[in-house]
Amino acid sequence: MDDAIAIARKATSTGDVPVGAIVINKDGVVIGSGSNEREANNDPTAHAEIVALRSAANRLQNSRLDGCTLIVTLEPCAMCAGAIAQARISHLIFGAWDEKAGAVGSVWDVIRDPRALYKMNVTAGIREAECAKLLSDFFEGQR
């Protein structure tokens, strides 16, 4: 989570919401990383999770990230949760809950829906207060 938090902090320099994500392989090696790049690239799909998944898939030259873990500072939204499932991530770890758009337990639970075709482990609330503070500090500065 240290790496994801450090990446999230850098996202504010582009005016993007500070969310950071990393993908690690079975050996714990970081194979992909990303921060929100929506504002930087004018891309509504450039959430930290999507950027990290693309980075890892490109490095592995494989769209399936079986056996990999995604670590992200904020609970994924529905778009990201779907992409995480499509990438076949084995374990999702996230920090802060997203009570407005979260799709791994807050508003929806796309990942653990009993009808989902792919199952993965989920660990929530890791360094939750620290991850939430990144967001609250950012939005407080916007007001």
N, C-alpha and C positions, 0 to 999 in steps of 0.2 A: 504494500500500500504506500510505502514511502515514495517509490518511483511515481506512482499515479498522482499523488498529492503534489509532488514537485512539478510534474507536467501540467497539472491543473493551474498552478500558480502562474505559469508562463502564459497561459491562454489569455489572461487579462490584458496583456500588452496589445492585443489586436481588437479588444473590445468584446471578445467572446466570453460567454459564461464559463467560469473556471471549473471545468470538468476534465479529468484526466483518466486515461485507461492504458493498461498494458496487457499483453498476452504473453504468458509464459508456457514453455513446453513441459514435458514430463520431468525433465531434469532441473526445472526452476530457472531456466535461461530465458531472458526476455527476448522474444522473437518479433514483437510488434508493439507499437505504442502510438498514442494519439491524444490530442486534446480537441475540444470543440473548435471547429474552423468555419462555422456558418458565416460569421461576419467577415472573416479574413478572405474567404473564397466565394462569398455570395452563393453558398450551396446549402439548401435546407436539409440535405441528408448528411452533412459533415458533422455529425455528433462524434464525440470522443470514441465511443465504442466502435462505430462504423470505420473511423479512420484507423483505429488499432487493428480491427479485423482485416481490413484491406492490407495493411502493412504486413501482418503475420502471414496471410495467404500468399502475398507476393513473395515473401522470403522463402516460404515452403514450396511455392509453385503448386499449391493445392488449395482448392476452395473448402476442403474439409479440414477442420482443426481438431480432429479427434485426439483426446488425451491432453488437450491444452486447457489452461485456466485463464479466464478473463477477470482482471481486477480493475474496478472502476470506482471513482469517488462518489457517484450518485446512482441511485436506483435507475435502471434503464427504462426508457419510454417504450411504448408499444412497437414502434419501428425498430428500435435497437434490440428489443427482446426477440422479435421475429428473426432479425439478422443473426443474433447469437445462436438461436436454435438452428437456423439454416447452416451455420458454420460448423455445427456439431461440437460446440464447445462442451467439455466434460464437466467443468466446474465454474460457476460464476460467483465472484466475491464482490460485494459492494459496500460502500460506506454509508452515506446518508440516504434516508428515505425521501422519496419525492411524492408528497401528499397530493399534488395537483395532477401529475402525469405519469406516475410510476406504474410500471406494468409487470412487477415481480412481487406483488403483494399489497401495494398501497391502494391503487385504484382498480387495477386488473391484476391477474396473475397468468400472463401468457405462457411463461416458462413452465409452470407447474400445473397448468390446466390438465385435468384427467384425459381430455381429448387430444392433447398434444402428441404428435407422432414421435418426438424425440425427448428423452428424459435426461436431466442433468442435476448435479448437486448444486445447491445454492447456499451461500453463507452471507448473511445480511448483518449490517450494523457494525462493521469493522471500522474502528476509529470514527464512529458516527459523528460525534461532537466536532471533531476537527474538520471533517469533510463538510459538515453543515455550516460551520463558521466561514469557510472559504466562500460559500454561496451568499450567506447573509451579509458578509462584509462587502462583497461585490455589489449586491443589489442596494445596500445602504448608500454606497457611493454613487449609484445611478440616480438616486432621488434628489 
